[in-house]
Amino acid sequence: MNAAVVQLNDPHSMGGWFAPFTSRQYCSWFYWLMVLSALSLVWQVLEALFKVISSGGKLYALSNPTLWTMLFLNAIGYFTNRLMYSMCLNSV
């Protein structure tokens, strides 16, 4: 066997970096990332509400594209982590 060949499913080989996890204990990483993403999303929504309230109820305070970008990215992060957590629980 050639020494340069990487066995993809052997955890003792370099291919172990690409091998699937075999325990549910790794699912907790996705759970905590999901929780952090949800908290970040809630924080962004509260910040948006604070901007509207502090501007006297004027909705032009929400015209900042950075606010919408961060809301979108936090929502995508939450969805991705929730999806990965669900896939991890159902596959192991």
C-alpha positions in Angstrom: 0.0 0.0 0.0 1.2 3.5 -0.9 2.1 5.6 2.2 0.6 8.7 0.5 -2.9 7.1 0.3 -5.3 8.5 2.9 -7.9 6.2 4.3 -11.0 8.3 4.5 -12.8 6.3 7.2 -9.9 5.4 9.3 -9.9 7.7 12.4 -6.2 7.2 12.9 -5.4 8.4 9.4 -5.5 12.0 8.1 -8.8 10.9 6.6 -10.3 10.8 10.1 -10.8 14.5 9.8 -13.4 13.8 7.2 -14.9 10.7 8.8 -18.4 10.9 10.3 -18.8 11.3 14.0 -20.1 8.1 15.7 -21.4 9.4 18.9 -24.3 11.7 20.0 -22.0 13.6 22.3 -21.0 15.7 19.3 -24.6 16.8 18.7 -24.3 19.0 21.8 -22.0 21.3 19.9 -24.7 22.0 17.3 -27.2 22.5 20.2 -25.1 25.2 21.9 -24.3 26.9 18.6 -28.1 26.9 17.9 -28.7 28.5 21.3 -26.1 31.1 20.8 -27.5 31.9 17.3 -31.0 32.2 18.8 -29.8 34.6 21.5 -27.9 36.7 18.9 -31.0 36.8 16.7 -33.1 38.0 19.7 -30.5 40.6 20.5 -30.7 41.9 17.0 -34.5 42.1 17.0 -34.4 43.9 20.4 -31.8 46.3 19.0 -34.0 47.1 16.0 -37.0 47.7 18.3 -34.8 50.0 20.5 -33.8 52.0 17.4 -37.5 52.5 16.4 -38.5 53.5 20.0 -35.5 55.8 20.5 -36.2 57.6 17.2 -39.8 58.5 18.3 -41.5 55.7 16.5 -40.2 56.6 13.1 -39.5 53.6 10.8 -36.6 55.3 9.0 -34.4 54.1 11.8 -34.7 50.7 10.2 -33.4 51.8 6.9 -29.8 50.9 7.9 -28.7 48.0 5.6 -26.2 46.8 8.2 -29.1 46.1 10.6 -31.0 44.0 7.9 -27.8 42.2 6.9 -27.1 41.2 10.5 -30.7 40.1 11.1 -30.5 38.0 7.9 -27.1 36.5 8.8 -28.2 35.7 12.4 -31.4 34.0 11.1 -29.4 31.9 8.6 -27.0 31.0 11.3 -29.8 29.9 13.6 -31.5 27.9 10.8 -28.2 26.2 9.8 -27.3 25.2 13.4 -30.9 23.9 14.1 -30.8 21.9 10.9 -27.4 20.4 11.7 -28.5 19.6 15.3 -31.6 17.8 13.9 -29.6 15.9 11.3 -27.1 14.9 14.0 -29.8 13.6 16.3 -31.5 11.6 13.6 -28.4 10.1 12.0 -26.5 8.7 15.0 
